[in-house]
Structure formats: structure tokens, C-alpha cells
Amino acid sequence: MKKLSFLLACISLTSTLYATVFYVTPGGSGDKSGSSWENAFDLTTENLASGESGDEFWVKAGTYQTNISYTERQLYGGFNGTETELNQRDWVKNPTILQGVEEAKNPLAILNLSALLDGFIIQDNLYAKATTFNGAGVQMLAKTVLRNCIVRNNQTIGPNNNNVGGGIFVTGLETDGVYPLIENCLIINNSTPNNGAGIQIGAKATLHIVNSTVANNLITKASDQVGSGFGCGIGLAPNTILIAENSLIYNNQKSDGTPFSIGPNQNAANHTTATVRNCAFDAVNAGDGTKNGILFAEKTACIEDLSIDNAPGFKKPVSFAGVKPATSEEYAEFASADYSLLATSMCIDKGNSEYSTTEYDLAGNAREINGQVDIGAYEYTSDLPTGLQAAKTSFNCYVSDGFLVLRGVEAGNTVHVYNALGREVISMPSDSPIQLPSRGLYIVQCGKLTQKVMY
């Protein structure tokens, strides 16, 4: 997988070197040619057809109430409108929002062949098309990538409540060995009548999901109604394939409150196949051996017993499942939700770095700290003072016989050590023996760089 990560990085670099960059701002600016920030496009499907395969569209922060559909283009959000390099963007400080409407006629984003959507919030699309259609937030076809995105508060309704895929609907097949990919994403509080409230994988389609969190999504049909499936978080149609790695799937519910993280459509005649590695989840519907079940091709290093009494430890999750921001109080709770991990979370350091291909998590913190990654969209970084959150590091540290061993730190630099609660417990020169007071998780800071270490 490391070789794959290196290959993907090389492909990305090659693409960037030869890609044309188009600039996008709310409403456009200047001559609206897309040639610069001063002459930017507005965000429309027609403008996304500009250029050639692999070209990039840099989208300035703001709210875009539009539906887009595109092929072989790369859309990046998180810009403030002054950047000259892709790595200067910040999708946390500069939220770029695809904003839905009530009774929408289309998904907010349709990613056709080889399309990328990276660094966006996709929200509030209540999809009530007159004919059965699926995926209120995003539809993903072959070779598509959804990365560093939040998909929330979207809903499919449709005639006779027959739609699926409240947040995301995946129809892409494996193509040239490549699955549609969701990575570093948070998929919360989406609703659908039938199956796949968070994500639905369509018949014979495939999905690879990595370091993502799928939580608090809701199937609205009663369990005894025709079509009410078992995939409240991730739903699988017949003959589909799911590969899930380093992902957290929790508290996705049926209408009666029963949780099912991963499950098939109701009365699916054929088993669906899932490979789950280093994931954490609550209930999974395994079926009766002939229908309604998931065939696990592989299940490795997973936490399978999440529950209300054994929660994964989110900092501030919402208290309800599905689309419910009807009151100002509920919407305030929804908008301020925080699905990063508490210091007590069982998901810390339980991921596998071999599966992760990104350098940063959804909050912009270092994805791999001290050789470990966490399960879910966010790395645990402690509640340190502002500016001390984990960043890209250039030093290494580990514990030997209770003492902190540092590599790559100049002698005489002051080292600050914080416990899991964010309290400073040690402040000493780096060339002094630094003994940790007890076992546990620590954040080690030297200058502006930090590392996470477990003793």
C-alpha cells in the first residue's frame, strides 16, 4: 500500500504539473474567463466543461447554491482567493459549501468518470424528484474520488418513498482495478426511506472508503415496510463490493432506533461482499446465510462492539439521527457538532498507516503521528492551546524504559510534554533526561512541531 501511496502521489504531481488551473468564486469576477482570481468563473456545470481532462478548478470559500455534474475534472475547495499553490489552501478556515434546497430536483454533485471533489461541505439538499432517483448529496460513478469533504443533512424522498442513498449514492464499477474512493470524509445526519442513509452502493457497484466517519444517519421507513433495508450507515445492493479501512461507522439508525452500521437492501437475493480492516462499528446485519446478509471476505483488527455504553468517544456529536434541524436550537447543535476524538477514545492509534494515502486528516492535522493513525476522519490531537495542534513533523520520538527519546531535535531546545487532557507535565531542555510520569498518551512539542507518543 505504501507503493500505491507513492504512485498516487506521483500521479497527482504529474497531473498538477501539466494541468490548467481555472479559478472559481461566488458569482464570478472580472471577465469571468476563469483565468485568475480576478477573472474567475462562477460554479456551474457549463464552466466545469472548460479545459481538458485532469484540469483543476480552485474554488474560493463561500456558499454555492447550485447543482454540478462533471467528468475528468478536479475540484478543490478551501481557498481564500489569493493562493498561487494548491498546498496553500485551508478547507477548515475557508469553508466551501455546496448548498441544497428544499424539494431539489438533482443531487448537489454528480461525479462522472475520473472526477475529484476535494475540500467541500455538501449540505441541506432535500431531494424529492418526481421519479425514483438516488443520492441527494453526491453521486459517484467510475474512478471518482471524494476527499476531505463533509456530507450532512441531505435527504432522498421520491415517489412512494422508494429512494436510497441519503448522503451519497455510488454506482461506479471497478474499472482498471480502481474503485470509487471516499477518503477523509465525515458523513452525518443524512436520511433516506429505504437503504444507505449515509452511503448506498448500487447494484454491482464497488466502493473503497478510508479514514472516514459515518454517523447519525437515519432510515425513515418503518422496519416492517417493504424496502426498509439494513444499511443505515452504509447500504449494499446485491452483488456489490465494499472495502472499508480505518473508518468509523456508528449510531446509524432505523426508524425505531435500532442501529445498523453496514447492511444490505431488504430481501437481497444475493450476498454482498465486504472487506473491513482496522474499522470500528456497532451492529452489522449478517443475514440468515441465504439473504439479507453480508459476506465478509476479510475482517481484520476491527472494533466490533460499539454501543451507547461503549461509544467511540466523539467530542460533541449531535443528539439525534437523520435530518432534523427544524428548530434554531437543533440547527445550532448540528452546525457546532464535533466528531473528533476524546482522549479516552478506543479508536486512537488503532488504524493502519498502510491504508492511508493522505498527509493530513479532515481537520488539517497530521494524519500519521509517531507512525500511527487513528480510526475515522480525525486524528486525536489533544486539547492543547491554540497553535499547538499536531502538524507536519520533522522530528521523531519514542519511549524507552520510561524515558523520552528524541531524534532530529537540536540540543538545548525546550521540550514541552502535555498529557491527554492537554495539561503541561514537563518542560525541559531536549538534551536532558526526560522521564514520563506515568503510562498514557502524551503530546510532545518542540518549537512549532508536535508528536504524539504512547507510553
N, C-alpha and C positions, 0 to 999 in steps of 0.2 A: 504493500500500500504506500510506503514511503516513495518507491519508484514511481507509482502512479501520481502521488502528490507533486513530485518533481516534474513529471511530464506535464501535468496540468499547469504548473507554474510556467514552464517553458512555452506551452501553447498560448497561455494568457499574455506572456511577454511579447511573443511573436505577433499576436493579434494586435496588441497595443501599438507596437512599432509601426505597423502598416495600416492601422485603422484610421479612418477620418473621424474627427470628433465634431459632433453637432451640439449646439447649446440650446437649452430649453428653459424658459422662465414662465411664470403665470401670465397668460395673455400675450406673451411675446414682447419684443422690444426692437427699436430701430427699424431697419428694413425687413425684419422677420425672416431673414435668409438662413438663420441657424449657424452662421459663420463665426460668431463670437458671442460673448455675454452681452455686448452692447447691441447686437443684432440677432437676438435669439428667436427661435421658434416658440409658438405655443405648443402644448402637448396634445397632439391629435394623431389619429391613425394615419391620415394622409401625410403628415410631416414625417412620421416614422418610416414611411416608404422611401424617403430620400436616401441617397447614398447607395452603398453596396453591402453585400454580406459581410458581417463582422464589424461594421461601423458602430461607433459608440455615441450615445446620447447622454450628455451630462445634464441632469435635471435639478434646477435650483429649488431650494426649500420653499414650501408653500402648499396650498390646497388646490388640487386639480379635480374639479367635478366633471369627469369625463370617462368614457369607456375607450380602451385602446386594444388594438389587435395588431400583431406584428410578427414578422418572420426574420430570422437570421440577423437580428439587431441586438445590441447590448445596452440596456437602460440602467443607468446608475443614478441613484438619488443621494441626497446628503450634502449638496453644495450650497455655499453662501453667495456665489456669483462672482467670485474673484479668483478662483483656483486656476492654476495652469498645469497641475499634475493630478492624476487620478487619486494618488495616495494622500492628497491634501484634504479630501472631503471628510466630513464627520456626520454620519447619518443620525447620531444621537442628538447633537446640538442643532442640527439643521433638518428637522423632520420634513419629509417629502411625502405628501398624503394623496392617495387616490381616494376620493370621497364619493360614496354612493348616494343614492336617493331612495325614497320610498317607491315601491312598485316599479323598480327598474326593469328595463327590457333586455338588458345584456349583462354579462359578467363585467366586473371592473377591468380585468385584464385577461386577454386571451394570448397565451404564449404559443405561437406556432413553431414549426421546425427550427431547432437550434437557437431559440430566443432566450435571453437572460433578463431577469428583473432582480435588481440588487439595491437594497437600501431604501425600501419604501414601507409605508403604512397603508394597508388596504382595508378600508373600513366602511361600515354603515350602508351596505348595499342590500336592500330587501328585494330579492329577485322574484317577481311574480309574473313571469312571462305567460302568455296565453296557451302556449304548448309546452309539453314536458321538456325541460332543459335543466342542466345541472351546473353547479359551481357558481355561487353568487360572487365570490371574491375573485378567484383565479381559475382559469382552465389551462392545463398543461398538456401539450402534445409531445411528440418525439424529440429527444435530445434537448429538452428545455431545462433551465435552471432557475430556481427561486432561492435567493440567498440574502441573508441579513434583512429579512422582512418581518413585519408584524401583520397578521391577518386576523381581524377581530370584528365582531358584531355584524356579520353578514348572514343572510338567511335566504334559502330557497323555499318557495311555496308551490306555485304551479297549480294546474287543474287537478282536482281530486287529491291534492297533497301527495303527488307522486314523484316529486323531485328528490335528488340526492346531492351530497357534496355541499354543505352549507358554506364552508370556507373555501375549499379547493376541490376541484374535480380533475383527476388525472386520466387521460385517455391515451397517452403515449405508450407505444410498444417498445420493447428492446430493439434498438437499431444500431447495428455495427458494434454490438456489445455494450452499448451505453443506455442506461435507464434515465428517465426524467429524475432530476435531483432536487431535493429540498434540503437546505443546509443553513444552520444558524438562524432558524426562524422560530417565532412564537405564534401559535395558532390557538386563539382563545375565544370563547363566548360566541361561537357560531351555531346556527340552528338549521335543521332540516327535518322534514316529516319522516323520511324513510331510513336512510343509512349514510354513514360517513359524515356526521355533523361537522367534524373538523376537516377531515380529508376523505374523499371517496376515490378508490381506484376502480376504474371502469372495467368492463368485461375484457379479459385477455390482456389488460394493460399491466405495466410494471412501474414500481416506484422505489427509489433509493432515498432514504431520509437519514440525515446525520446531524447530531448535536442540535436537535430541535426539541421544543416543549409544546405538547398538545394537551390542553387542559380546559375544563369547564365548558365543553361543547355539549349540545343537547339534541337528542332525537325527540321530536314533539308528538309523534303518533303514539297512541296507547299500545302497549306490548301485544295486546290481543287483536290489533287491527292488521289487516293484510298490508304487507310491505314494511312493517316496522322491523328493522334489522338489528344487528348486534354490534355494529361498528360505530359506537358513539364518538370515539376519538378518531380512529382510522377504520374505514369500512372497505371491505374487499368483495367485489363481484366475483362470479365464478371464473376459475382458470386465471386468476391473477397472481402476481408475484410481488411480495414486499420484502425489501431488505432494510432493516432498521438498525442503526448503530449509534451508540452514545446518546440516545434520545429518551425523553421523559414523557410518559403518557399517563395522565392521572385525572381522576374525577370528571370524566366524560360520562354523561348520564342518559338513560332512557327517561321517558316522561314520568315514570313512577319513582325516579331517583336511583334506580339500580345502575351501578357503574359497569361499563364495559369499555375497556381501553381499545381493544382490537377485536374485530369480529366480522363475519360475513353477512351478506344480504340474507333476508329471511328465506328459508326453504331453498337455499342454493343447492342445486343438484350435485355440484362438484366441489370438492375441497379446494380451498385456496392455499397457497404456499407462502410461508413466512420464514425469514431468517432474521433472528434478533440477536444482537451482540452488544453486551455492555449497556443494556437498556433498563429502565425502571418503569414498572407499570402496575396497575391493580388488576381487575378482572379481565380475563380473555375467554371468549367463547370457543371451546374446543369441539363442540358438536357431539353427535352420538356415533361417530365413526362412519356415517354414510352421507350426512348432510349437515348444514348449519355449522360446519366446523372449519378449523384452521389446521393444516398440516405443517408442523414445524420441521423444516429441513435442517435447521440448526438453532439452538438456543444456548448461548454461551455467556457466562459471567453476568447474568441478569439479576435484578432485584424484582421479585415477582409478587411480593406480599404487601404492596402499598395499600393503605386504607385510611379511613378517617383517624383511626387510633395509631396508625403507622404512616403518617403523612411524609412527603418528601422534604418538607421544610422550605416552602416559599416564604419570602419576606412579607408580602402583602397581597395575597390573591383575592379576587372578588369572592363574595359570599354566595353568589348564585351561578347557575349554569345557563348557557344559552343567551339569546338576545333579549335583554330585559332592561335596557336603560330608559325606562319610561318616565322616571322622575328625575329631577335635578340631583337628588341625593344619590340615586343609583348611578347616574352618569358620572358624577364626581368620583364615586368609588371605582367605577370602571376605568375612567381616564387616569387615575392615580395608581392603578394596580402595579405591583412589582413582583415579578416571577423569578427574581434572582434568589440565590440560596442563602439560608441562615447558616451560622457556624455549626449548628448541630445536624445539618442535613446528611443523610446517609449516601447522597449522590456525589459528595465531594471526593475527588481523586478516584472515582470508580469507572471512569471512561477509559478508552484505549486510544492513545495518540496515533496509532497506526491508521485509524479510520478517519481522522480529522485532516482536512486539506486547507483550512483557513488559519491565518495567523492570529486573528482576533475573534472574540465572541460577539454576541449581539449588542453588548454594551460598549464595545470598543476596547475591552481589556484583553490582555494576552490570553490566548486560548490554551497554550501549553506552559505551565509554570512548574519548574523543578521536575520536568519530564512527565508530568501527569496532566490529564484533562478531567473535567467533571462531566457528569451526565446532564444533558439539557442544553438550552440555548445560552445559559450564562455560567461563567466561571465564578466560583466563590472568591471574593477579594477582601473580605473583612470590612468592618465599618470604620475604616481609617479616616483621618482628617482629609479634607479636600486636597487633591494633588498627590496623594499617596496611594491611589489605586494602582493595582498591578498594571505595568506597562511592558513594552518590549524590553527584555533584559539582556545585559551583556556580561553578567557575572553568574556564577553557579554557586550553590551552597548545598550542604547536606549535613547530617548529624552523625557523629562518630563517638560512641561512649558518652553520650550526653552533651558533647561539645559541638558547637557550630563550626564547620569547616568551610572557609570561603575560598573561591578561586576567581581570579580576574578582578580583584579589588586592591587598589593601591594601599600600601602600608600607611597607617596614620589616619585614614578616613574614618569618620564616625559611623558606626553601625547602630541602627535603631531596630529593636525587635518588639513586635506587637503580638499580643495573644489573640485568640479567636474572637474576643469581644472588642478588639480594636484598642486595647489599653497598652501603653508602652511599658514593657517589663525590663528592658535592657537598653542602655545607651553607653557604648564603649568604643575605643579605637579598634580598628579592624585587625591590628597585629597583636591584640591582647587575647588571652584565652577567654572564650565566651561560652559559659556553661548555661544551658537552658534549665529553668527552674523545675519543670515537670513535663510529663508527656502530653502531647497535644499538637494542634495545628498552630503554626506561627507565620507571621509575615515579616520578612527581613528587608529593611530598607537601607540603601547606601546611596547617598545623593538623591537623584530623582528616580532611581531604579529600585524595583522591588522584586522579591522572590517569595514564593510560598514553600514552606518546608514542613514536613510532618515528622514528629519525634515520637 
